[in-house]
């Protein structure tokens, strides 16, 4: 039997996002977001689903906190909906929105659960999108102003702040591939958005310091780990292009003040350019206190000239897959964490998302989802290896507390430790909930334990 013991001060938690769980999209002065619009565009979201009700956590948050208490976690990563604070993105603040989040944060603290707050988890106010959204540099200023409002209201109550969740998704997935709101398919726009997000991040960090806010601030890029199909130089370079596209593009500017040179040259060879204004890179590279790592999957890349902008083929090597059809690749989790440590130093890390989609029905009052438990076990072993290798990981936020609105897939892809019946909104802890509860309460698990 092997025992995987975690550091004494390690934090165990869960994560959610506002649009995925809150509902109440037209209550208490909340404005429209780009996801409200996108979800109502025919063909964009599976089954025509939307987040109008979601898990109804706007009204049922006391139930959710009770579930977290039962689970034994001491940290909760959640996001604030920008349209609840500024319905039009700028202009008049919505006091009811601020009151909601302050009341919620106070209840978390009373329950002994530390809030880990994300300022932007994709729900851009539609009014800003009408003026170009993140392609318009005025959105940068609007975001900094919104963030300042939230900082001042919740200062001292929230110790750890995240500016942006998954900038790759906000830029390339949403503006190059068109899979998420606003659904554009324009690579140059995606490049511009990626850059503007990083500028907004850096300026927000600077404003946080100027205001003398208590606590720490960072961001949460999503990561993956791709290996070359062969040891040929062409395949090695293909895997590097994929790595730079997904990972390095959002790390190098923040930690070193520049974009990856080879990847920049590759984009320029395809006719695209970086639109950098004076002072941008200094803004982006403001020192941060921690980095959040979101990790789900990885794979194999092969050189394929002419295939997409990256000139690569993603090869299906028939790895085990989740019900989202993502490769189960815990070794990649270890490699990503080692890469961050080896490349950017001893920056404190929170695992801000890690989890899996597995479908499991409720039968006789129980939800058996042993595949999720197995996924978590394997990834926590990889995490333990990274910590034992010297990676400075402070905590782990499992994605997700609840089955929820899974973006373009609507309500068909459950990631939760807690099953949600979307007809009645009844919450039922799954088997994985009880296994994770044991880990969170004991701060260790072993190769022999099983729910």
C-alpha positions as CSV (number, residue, x, y, z in Angstrom):
1,X,0.0,0.0,0.0
2,X,1.2,3.5,-0.9
3,X,0.1,6.5,1.1
4,X,-0.1,9.9,-0.6
5,X,0.3,12.4,2.2
6,X,-0.1,16.1,1.3
7,X,1.6,19.1,3.1
8,X,0.0,20.1,6.4
9,X,-1.2,23.5,5.0
10,X,-2.5,22.1,1.7
11,X,-6.0,23.5,0.8
12,X,-8.7,21.3,-0.7
13,X,-11.6,22.9,-2.5
14,X,-14.1,22.9,-5.3
15,X,-14.8,25.3,-8.2
16,X,-17.7,26.7,-10.1
17,X,-18.5,29.6,-12.4
18,X,-21.3,32.2,-12.2
19,X,-23.0,31.6,-15.6
20,X,-22.8,27.8,-15.2
21,X,-24.6,27.7,-11.8
22,X,-26.3,30.9,-10.8
23,X,-29.4,31.3,-13.1
24,X,-31.5,34.3,-12.3
25,X,-30.2,36.0,-15.4
26,X,-32.9,38.6,-15.5
27,X,-33.2,39.3,-11.7
28,X,-32.1,42.1,-9.4
29,X,-30.7,44.3,-12.2
30,X,-28.4,41.9,-13.9
31,X,-27.6,42.9,-17.5
32,X,-27.3,40.6,-20.5
33,X,-24.0,38.7,-21.1
34,X,-22.6,37.4,-24.3
35,X,-23.5,33.9,-23.1
36,X,-27.2,34.9,-22.8
37,X,-27.0,36.0,-26.4
38,X,-24.9,33.1,-27.7
39,X,-27.2,30.5,-26.0
40,X,-30.2,32.0,-27.8
41,X,-28.5,31.8,-31.2
42,X,-29.9,28.7,-33.0
43,X,-27.4,25.9,-33.3
44,X,-24.8,27.3,-30.9
45,X,-25.7,25.3,-27.7
46,X,-26.8,21.7,-27.7
47,X,-30.6,21.2,-27.3
48,X,-31.0,25.0,-27.3
49,X,-30.1,25.0,-23.6
50,X,-29.2,28.3,-21.7
51,X,-28.2,29.5,-18.3
52,X,-31.5,31.1,-17.3
53,X,-31.9,28.7,-14.4
54,X,-28.8,26.5,-14.4
55,X,-28.4,25.2,-10.9
56,X,-30.4,28.1,-9.5
57,X,-27.5,28.8,-7.1
58,X,-28.5,32.5,-7.0
59,X,-31.4,31.4,-4.8
60,X,-30.0,28.1,-3.5
61,X,-26.5,29.1,-2.4
62,X,-27.2,28.2,1.2
63,X,-27.7,24.6,0.0
64,X,-24.4,24.7,-1.9
65,X,-22.5,26.0,1.1
66,X,-24.0,23.2,3.2
67,X,-22.8,20.7,0.6
68,X,-19.3,22.2,0.8
69,X,-19.4,21.9,4.6
70,X,-20.5,18.3,4.3
71,X,-17.6,17.7,1.8
72,X,-15.1,19.1,4.2
73,X,-13.4,21.6,1.8
74,X,-11.8,24.7,3.1
75,X,-11.7,26.8,-0.1
76,X,-14.2,27.6,-2.8
77,X,-13.4,29.0,-6.2
78,X,-16.3,31.0,-7.6
79,X,-16.7,33.8,-10.1
80,X,-18.5,37.1,-10.1
81,X,-20.8,37.9,-13.0
82,X,-19.7,41.2,-14.4
83,X,-23.2,42.0,-15.7
84,X,-24.5,41.8,-12.1
85,X,-22.2,44.6,-11.1
86,X,-22.3,46.7,-14.2
87,X,-25.3,45.7,-16.3
88,X,-23.9,47.6,-19.3
89,X,-20.3,46.9,-18.6
90,X,-19.7,50.5,-17.5
91,X,-21.8,53.3,-16.1
92,X,-24.0,52.9,-13.1
93,X,-23.1,50.2,-10.6
94,X,-25.8,47.7,-9.6
95,X,-25.9,47.8,-5.8
96,X,-28.0,44.6,-5.6
97,X,-25.3,42.7,-7.4
98,X,-22.6,43.8,-5.0
99,X,-24.9,43.0,-2.0
100,X,-25.5,39.5,-3.3
101,X,-21.8,38.7,-3.5
102,X,-20.9,40.3,-0.2
103,X,-23.6,38.3,1.5
104,X,-22.5,35.2,-0.1
105,X,-18.8,35.8,0.8
106,X,-19.7,36.5,4.4
107,X,-21.6,33.2,4.5
108,X,-18.6,31.3,3.1
109,X,-16.4,32.9,5.8
110,X,-18.8,32.1,8.5
111,X,-18.8,28.4,7.3
112,X,-15.0,28.3,7.5
113,X,-14.6,28.2,3.7
114,X,-12.1,30.6,2.2
115,X,-13.3,32.3,-1.0
116,X,-11.0,32.2,-4.1
117,X,-12.6,34.8,-6.4
118,X,-12.4,34.9,-10.2
119,X,-13.3,38.3,-11.7
120,X,-13.9,37.1,-15.3
121,X,-15.2,33.6,-16.2
122,X,-16.4,34.5,-19.7
123,X,-19.7,36.4,-19.1
124,X,-18.8,39.7,-20.8
125,X,-21.6,42.2,-20.7
126,X,-23.4,42.2,-24.1
127,X,-23.3,46.0,-24.3
128,X,-19.5,45.8,-24.5
129,X,-19.7,43.1,-27.1
130,X,-21.9,45.4,-29.2
131,X,-18.8,47.7,-29.4
132,X,-16.4,45.0,-30.4
133,X,-16.0,43.2,-27.0
134,X,-12.4,42.2,-26.3
135,X,-11.2,43.3,-29.8
136,X,-11.9,46.9,-28.6
137,X,-9.2,48.2,-26.2
138,X,-11.9,50.2,-24.4
139,X,-13.0,46.9,-22.8
140,X,-9.6,46.8,-21.0
141,X,-10.5,50.0,-19.2
142,X,-14.0,48.8,-18.4
143,X,-12.6,45.6,-16.9
144,X,-10.1,47.5,-14.7
145,X,-12.9,49.8,-13.5
146,X,-15.3,46.8,-12.8
147,X,-12.5,45.0,-10.9
148,X,-11.7,48.1,-8.8
149,X,-15.3,48.3,-7.7
150,X,-15.3,44.7,-6.6
151,X,-11.9,45.0,-4.9
152,X,-13.1,47.9,-2.8
153,X,-16.4,46.2,-1.8
154,X,-14.8,42.9,-0.8
155,X,-11.4,44.1,0.4
156,X,-10.3,42.1,3.4
157,X,-12.9,39.4,2.9
158,X,-11.3,37.8,-0.1
159,X,-7.6,36.9,0.3
160,X,-6.9,35.5,-3.2
161,X,-8.1,37.0,-6.5
162,X,-8.0,35.7,-10.0
163,X,-8.3,38.1,-12.9
164,X,-9.1,35.8,-15.8
165,X,-10.1,32.2,-16.3
166,X,-8.6,30.4,-19.3
167,X,-7.6,33.2,-21.6
168,X,-7.0,30.6,-24.4
169,X,-10.7,29.8,-24.3
170,X,-11.8,33.5,-24.3
171,X,-9.5,34.2,-27.3
172,X,-8.9,31.2,-29.6
173,X,-11.8,28.9,-28.7
174,X,-14.2,31.8,-28.8
175,X,-12.8,33.9,-31.6
176,X,-10.8,31.6,-33.8
177,X,-12.7,28.3,-33.5
178,X,-16.1,29.9,-32.8
179,X,-17.2,27.2,-30.3
180,X,-17.9,29.7,-27.4
181,X,-19.4,33.1,-27.2
182,X,-19.3,35.3,-29.2
183,X,-18.7,32.6,-31.8
184,X,-16.3,34.4,-34.1
185,X,-14.0,32.5,-36.6
186,X,-11.2,35.1,-37.1
187,X,-7.7,34.2,-36.1
188,X,-6.5,37.8,-36.2
189,X,-9.3,38.7,-33.8
190,X,-8.3,35.9,-31.6
191,X,-4.7,37.1,-31.4
192,X,-6.0,40.6,-30.6
193,X,-8.3,39.3,-27.9
194,X,-5.5,37.2,-26.3
195,X,-3.3,40.3,-26.1
196,X,-6.0,42.6,-24.8
197,X,-6.9,40.1,-22.1
198,X,-3.3,40.0,-20.9
199,X,-3.1,43.8,-20.9
200,X,-6.3,43.9,-18.9
201,X,-4.9,41.3,-16.5
202,X,-1.7,43.3,-16.0
203,X,-3.4,46.7,-15.5
204,X,-5.8,45.1,-13.0
205,X,-2.9,43.7,-11.1
206,X,-1.2,47.1,-11.1
207,X,-4.5,48.8,-9.9
208,X,-4.8,46.2,-7.1
209,X,-1.3,47.2,-5.9
210,X,-2.1,51.0,-6.2
211,X,-5.2,50.6,-4.2
212,X,-3.3,48.8,-1.4
213,X,-5.7,45.9,-1.4
214,X,-5.1,43.1,1.1
215,X,-4.3,39.7,-0.2
216,X,-2.9,38.1,-3.3
217,X,-3.7,38.2,-7.0
218,X,-3.0,36.0,-10.0
219,X,-4.7,34.5,-13.1
220,X,-5.8,31.0,-14.2
221,X,-4.7,29.9,-17.6
222,X,-5.8,26.5,-18.9
223,X,-3.0,24.1,-19.8
224,X,-2.5,20.9,-21.7
225,X,0.4,18.6,-22.5
226,X,1.2,17.4,-26.0
227,X,4.0,15.1,-27.0
228,X,5.5,14.6,-30.5
229,X,4.2,11.6,-32.4
230,X,7.8,10.6,-33.2
231,X,11.3,11.9,-32.5
232,X,11.6,13.4,-36.0
233,X,12.5,17.1,-36.0
234,X,9.3,17.9,-37.8
235,X,7.2,16.2,-35.1
236,X,9.2,17.8,-32.3
237,X,8.5,21.2,-33.8
238,X,4.9,20.4,-34.3
239,X,4.5,19.5,-30.6
240,X,6.3,22.7,-29.7
241,X,3.9,24.8,-31.9
242,X,1.0,23.2,-30.1
243,X,2.6,23.9,-26.7
244,X,3.3,27.5,-27.6
245,X,-0.2,28.1,-29.0
246,X,-1.9,26.7,-25.9
247,X,0.5,27.2,-23.0
248,X,3.5,29.4,-23.5
249,X,1.5,32.2,-25.3
250,X,-0.2,33.0,-22.0
251,X,2.8,32.4,-19.7
252,X,5.7,34.0,-21.4
253,X,4.3,37.5,-21.6
254,X,3.2,37.5,-17.9
255,X,6.4,36.0,-16.5
256,X,9.0,37.3,-19.0
257,X,7.4,40.3,-20.8
258,X,7.5,38.9,-24.3
259,X,5.7,36.5,-26.6
260,X,7.4,33.3,-27.8
261,X,9.6,34.4,-30.8
262,X,9.3,31.2,-32.9
263,X,5.5,31.2,-32.5
264,X,5.3,34.9,-33.3
265,X,7.3,34.3,-36.5
266,X,5.0,31.3,-37.4
267,X,1.9,33.5,-37.1
268,X,3.6,36.2,-39.2
269,X,4.4,33.7,-41.9
270,X,0.7,33.0,-42.1
271,X,-0.1,36.7,-42.5
272,X,-1.1,37.6,-38.9
273,X,0.5,40.2,-36.7
274,X,0.7,41.2,-33.0
275,X,-0.9,44.6,-32.4
276,X,1.2,45.7,-29.4
277,X,1.0,49.3,-28.2
278,X,3.8,51.1,-26.3
279,X,3.7,50.0,-22.6
280,X,1.6,46.9,-23.2
281,X,4.3,44.4,-22.3
282,X,5.2,46.3,-19.2
283,X,1.6,46.2,-18.2
284,X,1.2,42.5,-18.9
285,X,4.3,41.5,-16.9
286,X,3.3,43.0,-13.6
287,X,4.5,40.6,-10.9
288,X,1.8,38.3,-9.6
289,X,1.5,36.4,-6.4
290,X,0.4,33.0,-7.7
291,X,-0.8,31.3,-10.8
292,X,-3.9,29.1,-11.1
293,X,-3.5,26.0,-13.3
294,X,-6.5,24.4,-15.0
295,X,-5.6,21.0,-16.4
296,X,-7.8,18.4,-18.1
297,X,-6.1,16.6,-20.9
298,X,-3.3,16.3,-23.4
299,X,-2.3,14.2,-26.4
300,X,0.0,13.7,-29.4
301,X,0.9,16.1,-32.2
302,X,2.3,15.3,-35.6
303,X,3.7,17.6,-38.3
304,X,1.1,18.2,-41.0
305,X,2.0,21.1,-43.3
306,X,-1.1,23.0,-44.5
307,X,-3.4,21.5,-41.8
308,X,-4.7,24.6,-40.0
309,X,-2.7,27.6,-38.9
310,X,-0.5,25.4,-36.7
311,X,0.4,22.9,-39.5
312,X,-0.2,20.0,-37.1
313,X,-2.3,16.9,-36.8
314,X,-3.7,15.9,-33.4
315,X,-3.2,12.1,-33.6
316,X,-5.7,9.8,-31.8
317,X,-3.6,7.2,-30.2
318,X,-6.6,5.6,-28.5
319,X,-5.9,6.8,-25.0
320,X,-8.7,6.2,-22.5
321,X,-11.2,9.0,-22.8
322,X,-13.8,10.7,-20.6
323,X,-17.4,11.1,-21.7
324,X,-16.4,14.5,-23.1
325,X,-14.1,12.5,-25.4
326,X,-11.0,14.1,-23.8
327,X,-7.9,11.9,-23.3
328,X,-7.3,10.8,-19.7
329,X,-3.7,11.8,-19.3
330,X,-2.5,12.2,-15.7
331,X,1.2,12.1,-16.7
332,X,0.5,15.3,-18.6
333,X,-0.6,17.0,-15.4
334,X,2.7,16.1,-13.7
335,X,4.6,17.4,-16.8
336,X,2.7,20.7,-16.9
337,X,3.5,21.4,-13.3
338,X,7.1,20.5,-13.7
339,X,7.3,22.7,-16.8
340,X,5.9,25.7,-14.8
341,X,8.4,25.2,-12.0
342,X,11.4,24.5,-14.3
343,X,10.6,27.4,-16.7
344,X,9.2,30.2,-14.4
345,X,10.5,29.4,-11.0
346,X,9.0,28.8,-7.6
347,X,5.7,30.7,-8.2
348,X,3.0,29.5,-5.8
349,X,0.4,27.4,-7.7
350,X,-3.3,26.7,-7.0
351,X,-4.8,23.9,-9.1
352,X,-7.9,26.0,-10.0
353,X,-9.6,23.3,-12.1
354,X,-9.2,19.6,-12.6
355,X,-11.9,17.0,-13.1
356,X,-13.8,14.9,-15.6
357,X,-17.1,14.5,-17.4
358,X,-18.7,11.1,-16.7
359,X,-22.3,10.4,-17.1
360,X,-24.0,8.6,-14.2
361,X,-27.7,8.3,-13.4
362,X,-29.3,8.5,-10.0
363,X,-30.7,5.1,-9.1
364,X,-32.3,4.1,-5.7
365,X,-31.1,7.4,-4.3
366,X,-27.4,6.9,-5.3
367,X,-25.2,8.0,-8.1
368,X,-22.4,5.6,-8.8
369,X,-19.5,7.3,-10.7
370,X,-16.5,5.2,-9.9
371,X,-14.8,6.4,-13.2
372,X,-14.7,10.0,-11.8
373,X,-13.1,8.7,-8.5
374,X,-10.5,6.8,-10.5
375,X,-9.8,9.9,-12.6
376,X,-9.3,12.0,-9.5
377,X,-7.1,9.4,-7.8
378,X,-4.8,9.2,-10.8
379,X,-4.5,13.0,-11.1
380,X,-4.0,13.4,-7.4
381,X,-1.1,10.9,-7.6
382,X,0.4,13.0,-10.4
383,X,-0.1,16.1,-8.3
384,X,1.6,14.4,-5.3
385,X,4.5,13.5,-7.5
386,X,4.8,17.1,-8.6
387,X,4.8,18.3,-5.0
388,X,7.4,15.7,-4.0
389,X,9.5,17.0,-6.9
390,X,9.5,20.5,-5.5
391,X,6.6,22.2,-7.3
392,X,5.1,24.8,-5.0
393,X,1.4,23.8,-5.1
394,X,-0.7,25.4,-2.4
395,X,-4.2,23.8,-3.1
396,X,-6.4,21.8,-5.4
397,X,-9.9,22.9,-6.6
398,X,-11.8,20.0,-8.1
399,X,-14.1,20.9,-11.0
400,X,-16.8,20.9,-10.2
401,X,-19.0,21.0,-7.1
402,X,-22.2,20.6,-9.2
403,X,-23.3,19.3,-12.5
404,X,-24.0,22.5,-14.3
405,X,-24.5,24.3,-17.6
406,X,-21.5,23.0,-19.6
407,X,-21.3,25.9,-22.1
408,X,-21.9,24.8,-25.7
409,X,-22.9,21.3,-24.5
410,X,-25.7,22.6,-22.4
411,X,-26.8,20.2,-19.6
412,X,-25.4,17.0,-21.3
413,X,-21.9,16.9,-19.8
414,X,-21.8,16.4,-16.0
415,X,-18.6,17.3,-14.2
416,X,-20.0,17.5,-10.7
417,X,-19.3,15.7,-7.4
418,X,-23.0,16.5,-6.8
419,X,-25.7,15.3,-9.2
420,X,-28.3,17.9,-10.1
421,X,-31.7,17.0,-11.4
422,X,-32.3,19.9,-13.8
423,X,-36.1,19.3,-13.6
424,X,-36.3,19.6,-9.9
425,X,-32.9,21.1,-9.0
426,X,-32.5,18.5,-6.3
427,X,-28.8,17.9,-5.4
428,X,-27.5,14.4,-4.6
429,X,-23.9,13.8,-3.7
430,X,-22.3,11.1,-5.9
431,X,-19.9,8.3,-4.8
432,X,-17.0,10.5,-5.9
433,X,-18.2,13.1,-3.4
434,X,-17.6,10.8,-0.5
435,X,-14.2,9.7,-1.7
436,X,-13.1,13.3,-2.2
437,X,-14.5,14.1,1.2
438,X,-12.2,11.5,2.8
439,X,-9.2,13.1,1.0
440,X,-10.2,16.6,2.0
441,X,-10.7,15.7,5.6
442,X,-7.7,13.5,6.1
443,X,-5.2,15.2,3.7
444,X,-4.1,11.9,2.3
445,X,-5.3,8.8,0.5
446,X,-3.8,5.4,-0.3
447,X,-3.7,2.9,-3.1
448,X,-6.1,0.6,-1.1
449,X,-8.8,3.0,-0.2
450,X,-12.1,2.8,-2.1
451,X,-15.6,4.1,-1.5
